Amino acid sequence: LKALDAASAKQALNVMMGVFPRERLAQLLGQFPSEKFLTWNELVALAKRGVEIGAHAHRHWPMHAGQPREYLTEQACLPRMLIETHIGRACRFFAYPFGTKIDVGREAWSAVRDAGYEFAFTTIAGTLGASANPWLMPRYGVGLDETALAAMIGLLRANDARLISWQRALAPVSA
């Protein structure tokens, strides 16, 4: 499904969801509380406590090369506008849904840049470098029981060549 454009994927999901009785859908959603989103009031409270609120696309769907430019623009602009309206402060950061090499295309990071974000994060491991594209930044999830962070730096740096190669491959084509 992730390889489809968003409109086709939504259509396929609607057909699949139509197979389930409503009671069963409610039961499934009740079993997975991680599917509950924070309310705007909860986000405002977090922001007041100093938490930076960033965007994660309007619909949690890949922003790959198969998506139309209008869709990518909406995914970048709409959550930023909603966050700034409801939270009352700038939304400076973006995290791509899924964030892998196949989920983020050239037009996606351009849409995110044009929407005014300072930085955008992928899920590709690596270290931060001065030459990195600020809208294709690496990210590494640190577990609660992580005890050897310093030892991880070498492992993360080992992926830097692939990260930089991918960032360059997504650079705008020169005219």
Secondary structure, DSSP 4 states (H G I P E B T S, - for coil): -TTS-HHHHHHHHHHHHHHS-HHHHHHHHHH-GGGPPPPHHHHHHHHHTTPPP-B--SSS--B-TTS-HHHHHHHHHHHHHHHHHHHSS---EEE-SS-STTTB-HHHHHHHHHTT-SEEE-S------TTS-TTSB---PPPTT---HHHHHHHHHHTHHHHHHHHHHTSPPP-
